[in-house]
Amino acid sequence: MTQLTGRSLSKIDRSDVGYLALLQFHSRLARKDPTIWGREAVAEATVRLNWIDLPESSRDLLPQLDALCAKHRDKLRVVLCGMGGASLGPEVIAQTYKRELFVLDSTDPNYLAHALAGDLATTIVVVSSKSGATIETASQRAFFESAFLDAGLVPQDHIVIVSDPGSPLDTHSRANGFSVINADPHVGGRFSVLSAFGLVPAALIGVDVSVLLDNASATKSAFLEDPSIVVDMAYAIVHISGQYMSYCDDGSEMPGLSDWAEQLIAESTGKNQRGRLPIVIESPVNHGPFSIAYSGDADLVISADLASQFIIWEWVTALVGAAMAIDPFNQPNVTEAKEATSSLLSAWEGVLPQFSPDARDADVEIFGEGSDLESALNLLIESIPRDGYLAVMAYLDRRDDVKIRQIRALLAEKSQRPVTFGWGPRFLHSTGQFHKGGQQNGAFLQITGEVKRDFAIPGQIFGFKTLLAAQALGDGLALASRKYPLLRLNLINRSVGIDALLTALKSL
């Protein structure tokens, strides 16, 4: 049963013109009206609204999913290659249902090495991309195809493709004998969790996807009949929360839901120098930004099963976009980051340049102001605008380097400002849009690190180490062009450097 509680409900004025407007937007959204986000959004919205039908239309996938699972019943390990909406949804499904799924949403060679740690003979790799042109996923697909060949295995027996019908990836994969399941092309990536992008990996790890669809469909029917929950949520986010909202899934039994919601909200609303920035926090706090949770006490608490959370948050996000006159379906600054990466890779001609730091503190190179770690961090904190936030972007291994996550809470404590944390390059498909398209009041900390062993990318003149560097530095150039405060710390020894960084922060 879906229930909405929280401290903010008493502040909702259902006679307010803003609330009445949201009710109108809700009715029009139910009719799939593409005009509710403004004239400029009509073309995009016209071909992006089939997510509304997914709880019912995705049932057509069930026979294909049954056949796919039967074909690969001998596979013991599932690796998912995907970015943004193609990976965050499946990851929270796996974690909620306590199933094993290795999500490869990084180009860090250290993290990539974990994907090779299992027995390739019993591994199935799902390559998920709407077009196949996403550089991370294209590189991972080529890498695994080569790895299976090197192991004496037939790649077509171990790789499943999820893509839009008629995409370059779809056409190439079918021509070369790979199993392909098509997704609905009229669904955008971050709204695609109940499409083939979410359901294929979920089915392969043993989740009953028909239950997910049943739950989402029942919940959608309920809020179409009584829209109070979704309209109340949208009103609170638009008219009560302000720029920042903390999300916490602690105690909800749905670990990772906040990360999925972070991408949905940040990438959908962070445009035209306005939007809502989710701050994913580790545990509940009694102070700070407008708080959202899925259990317990917060300004807004939405209690529901996982699939219901999916369809509710997608609906609410669309309503928030309408109320703020923002197109929730485009992501212009994600494209900007991709172009910056491509420009550097072209300029480097396959060879990663040597970079000279402005200073060095033991195992940490400092690119920016400050003669040592403490002074560099102090100067960065002082540079955060009065109404602004700090974004930490860690281009590291989110398994072995997970300790770096502690930096978010430390920086929030020291700065008394909202602080977000994102793993690079996956945040480029999430909060990366907000960084450049949302309110222009951010300060940015990039953390990069040396790699133990590089891996070649078949068909390219550069390897993953060079690709990762181009993604970090390309995004850095995009941020620097806006005159945002920016500090990059490069860890020569990752483990030692992380400890030194945390120690320096604690001593501030």
N, C-alpha and C positions, 0 to 999 in steps of 0.2 A: 504493500500500500504506500502510495506517495503522500508525503506530508511536508508542509512548509511551516517552519517555526523561526524564532529568532527575535532579537531585540529591535530590529528595524521595522517589524511589521506594524508597530504602533504609530510609526511615522508616515505610513502610506495613506495618502489622501485619495480615496477612490472617486471623489467628485472633482478632483483637480483636472484641468484641461490636458495635462500631460498623460494622466492615466486614461482619460477618455480617448485620447489619440492612440494610445497603445492598444486599446480594445479594438479600434478601427483597423489598425495594422494587423492585429491578430486575425480578424475576420478575412481580410484581404490575403493574408499569407495562407490561410486555409484553402483559398481559391487559387493559390499559386499565381497571384498577381505580381508580375515582375516590375511594376512601376513604383512600388512603395519605398524604394531606396533612392528615388530621384531619376531625372532624365538620363544622366550620364551612366547610370548603372543598369539601365534597361537591357542593353544588348548582352551583358554578362549574365545578369539575373535570369534572362529568358532561357538560357541553356544550363542553369545551375540549380534548379529547384526540385529535381527528382529525389533528393534526399528525403523529402517529405513522404514519399511513397515507399521508401526502402523497407520499413517493417513488414509490408505486405509483398512488394514486388520482389524482394530478395528470396522469397520462398521458391522462386523459379530456379534458384541455384542449388537447391537441396539435392536433386538427383546427381548433379555434377559433383557435388562435394562428397556424396556417398561413394561414387565411383572413384574419385581421387583418393579417398582414404583407404578404400579396398586395395587399390593398386599399390599404395605405399605402406601397407600394413607391416612390412618388414623393416621400415625405417624407425629408428629409435630416437633420433635427434632432429629437431627442426631449427633451421637457421633462417631468419627473415632479413632480407636486404631491402630496406625501404627508408624513406625519410619523411618527417612531418606526420601528416595524417595516415600515411601508409604503415607507420611503425608504432606511434604512440597509442593508438586504439588497441591493436593486437597485444601490445605489452601489458596494458592494464587488464585486459581480459585474462591473459596468462597468469598474471600475479593474483588476480582475484580468485581464480579457480585453482590456484596452486599447481599450475602445469609448467613444464620446462619449455622455454622458448628463448633461443639466443637471438636478440635483436641487434643486428649490425646496422647501426645508424651513424657510423663514424668512418672517417678516413684515416684515423690515427693508426699507424702500423702496430703499435703495442696492443691496441684493442683488437685489431684485425687478427692478431696471432691467436687470440682465444677462440676465434671461430674455427680455426684449424686444429684445435686441441682434441676434438673428438674423432671417432672412427668415420672416415669419409664413406666407407662402404655402407654404413647404416645411417647416413645423413641425407636429409632432404632439404634443399635450399629453395625458399620462396623468394622470387625477385618481383617486387611490387613497384610499379611506376606507371602513371597514367600514359606517359609518352615514351619512356625509356631514355629520354634525353637528359634527365637529371644526372649530373656528372658523378655524384657519389654512387648511385645505383648502377649506372652503366659500367663504372669501373669495377664494382663488386661483382657484377654478373660476369664480366670478362675474366676476372681473377678466379672465380670458382669454376668456371668452365675449364680453364687451364689446369686448375688444381685437380679436378676429377680426371682429366686426361692423363696427367702426370702420375696419378695413382692407378692407372690402368682401368679406369671405370668409364662407363658411357655417360656423358653429361646429361643426355636426354632422359636417363633413368633416375636422375637425382635433382633435377631443376624443374620447378614449376613457375610459370610466368603468370602474373596478374597484371592486366593492362587494359586500356580502352580499346574497343574494336577498331581496327584499321590504323592503329598507331604504328609508328615505325618499329617499335618493339614487338607488337603483336604480329605484324607482317613477317618480320625477320625470324621470329621464334617459330611460327607455324611452318615457314619454308624450310626450317632446319630440324623439324621433327620434335620440337619441345611441346610439352603439355601446356596449354594456355586456357585460362579462365578469364573471360572478359567481364569488366565492371561496367556499370552504367556510365556512359560518357557525359551525361548531364548531371553529374554530381561532382562537386569540387573536392579536393583532397582532404581537407580538414573536416568535411561533413560526411566522410565516406566510411566510417567505422562499421555501419550496418550493411555495407555493400561487400563485394567480393574482396576488397582490400582488407577488411577486418575479419570476414568469415572464413576465408581460405586458411590462413594460419590457425585460426581458432579451431576449425574442424580437424586439422592435421594434428593438433596437440590433444585432441579428445574432448573438446567442449561441445556440448549439444547446442548447436547454433539455432535450432528451431525454438528452443526455450528463450534464447535472447530475442528472437523476432516476436515470439508470442508476447513477452513482457513489454517490449517497446510498442507493439501495436495496441495492446490494452491501455497502456498509459497515454498514448496519443489520442485514442478514442475518448478517454476520460477528460483530457484538457481541451479537446475540441468541444465537448459538451459543456464543460465548466472551465473557462480559461483563467480563473482567479489565480491559480498557482503560478503559471508562466507569466501572466501580466504583472502580478505582484513582484516577482523576481526581476523582471525587466525594469519596472518602475524604480525599484530600490537601486539597481545598478546605474540607471541613467540619472536619477534625481536625488539620490541620497548618498551614494558611495563616494563620489569624487574620482579623481584620476586613479587612485590605487585601491586594490582589493587584495587582501590576503586570502589564500586558499590553503586549507589544511585537511588532509585525508587521514590523519592520525586517528585510530580507533574506529575507522569506518569499514574495515575489512575489504577496502577497495584501493590497495596501494597503487599509486601511479595515476589515479583519477585526476588529481590536481595538475599533473604535468600535461595530461590530455586537454583539460579545460584551459590551461594556460595558453596552449597554442591556439585553440579555438577562439578565445576571447582576444588575445593580443594581436594575432594575425588578421582577424576579421575587423577589429575596430581601430587599429593603430594607423590611421591615415588622415591626411588633411590637417595634420598637427593637432589632432584630438583623438581621444580614445580612452580605453580602460586598460591599465597594466596590472595583470595578476602578479602577486608576490607569493610564490609557493614557499610555505614555511614548514618547519619540521615538526613542531608541536604547538598547541594552542597558546596564545598569549592574551593578556587582558588589556593590552594597549596597542597602539599603532593603527594601521589602515582599517577601513571597513572590512570586517571578517566574514568569510564564507566557509562553511564546513558541511559535512554530510552526516554528522552525528554530534551529540554533545551540545555545547553552548557557543553561539556566535551571533553576529548581527543578522546573518541569513543562514539557516540550516535547512538543507533539502535532503530529506530522508527518502530513499528509494533504492530499488535494486539497480545493478549496473546498467543494463540495457535501457531502463527508464531514465537513468541519469543522462545517458547519451542523447536520447531524443529530446528530453527536456532542455538540456543546455544548448543543443543546436537551435531549437525553436526560440529560446530566450535570446540567443546571440543574434538571430535574424531580426527579432523585435528591437533589440538595442540598436542595431545598425539603422533600422528605419527611424527610430526616435532621434538619433544623432545625425541623420542624413549622411550616413557612411555606407558605402558599398561593401558588404561583408564578404563578397565572393572574389574580389581581386587581391593581389599582393604585389604591387608595383616595385616595392623596395627589396623584395626577395629576388626579383629579376635583376635589380641593380647589383646585389651582392654576387650573383652568378656571373654577371658581365665583368665585374672587377676581378674575380678569380681568373676568368678566361684571359683577360688582358695581361695579367702577370705571368700566367703560364706561357703565353705567346712570347712575351718579352724575354723570359728566362731561357727559352729554347731548350727546355728539358733539364737545365742545370740550376740547382738551387744556389743562389748567391750567398756569400758570407756577409753577415751583418755585424757592424761594430756597435756595441752598446754604449749608451751615454755614461754608464757607471756599472760597477760590478760589486756585489756583496757576497763573498764566498761562492756558493754554487748557484747564485741567481744573477742573471744579467738584467740590467735595468734600462729600458728604452723609454725615456721621458725624464721628467724633472726628479731630482733627488740624488744625493750622493751615496745613500745606503737604503736598505729596505724600510727602516722606520721613517726616514725623512720622505721617501717617495710615497709611502702610504699616507703619511700625514698631509702632504701636499695634495694628494688626490682627494682625500676626505674634505679638505678645505675648499676644493674646487667645485664640490657638489652645489648646484643652485639651491637657494633657500627652500623652494617648493619642489626640488628635484629628487632624483633617485640615482642609485649606483647600480650598474649592471656588471656582474662578474661573468666572464666568458672563458671557460676552461677548455682549451684544445688538448685534452689529455685522455687517458684511459679510464673510463668510468667504472671499471672493475678494480684494477690495481691501484689507481690513484683516487679512490673514492674519499679518502680522508680530506681532500681539498674542499669538499662540500662544507666542512666546518667553517670555512671562511665567510660564508653568507651571514650566519648569525653573529659572528664576531664583528664584521663590518657594520651590521645594523646596530649593534650595541655601541660601537665606538663613534659612529657617525650620527646616530639618531635620525636616520633617513631610511626610506624604503630601499631594500637591497634585493635584487634578483640574482639567481645563479642559473647558468645554462651551460650544458656541455656543448663544445664546438665539435663539428660544425652543425649539429642538429638544431641548435637554437636559431640558426639562420632561417630555418623554415618555421619558426615560431615567433619568439619575442624579437628576432632580428628585424621583422617588418615594423614593429612598434618603435624600435630604437631610432629608425630613420624616418618613419612616417608619422609617428605620434607626437605628443607634446615635446618640444625641443628643450627639455630640461634634464637631460641625462648626463652622467659621467660614467666612464667605462674603464674597466680593468680587464685586459687580456692576459691570460696565463698560457704560455706555450711550454713545450718541453722537448728535450732531445729524445730520439727514438733508439731502441736497442737494435732493431734490424728493419731495414726497409724492404718493401715488396714491390716488384715491378707490376705495372698495369699493362697487360697484353694489348698491343695495338697503339700504345702511347709512348712518347719519348720521355715521359716523366713517371716517377713512381709515386706511391702513396705519401711518402714523406714530403715530397715537393708539392703535391696536391694539397695536403693539409696546411702547409705553410702559405700557399697562395690564397687559400680560403681565409686564414687568419689575417694575413697582411692586406688582402683585398678589402675585407670588411673594415679593417683599421683605416685604410685610405678613405673609404666612404664616410666613416665617422669623423675623421680628421678634416675632411673637406667641409664639414658643417661647423668646424671650430669647437667641437665638443671636447671637454677634458678627457684625455686618453693616456693610459699608462699600460705598457706591456712588460711583463716579467717573464723571462725565459729561464726555465729550470734546467741547468746543465745536468744535474743529477735529480731526477724527479722526486724520489722519496726524501732525500736530504733537503732539497729545495722547498718542498711542501712544509716540512717541519720548521724550517727556518722562517718561512713566511708566516705560519701560524704563531710562532714564538714572537716574531716582531710585532704582530698585531696585538697580541695579548699584553705586550709591554707598553703600548701607546697610552 
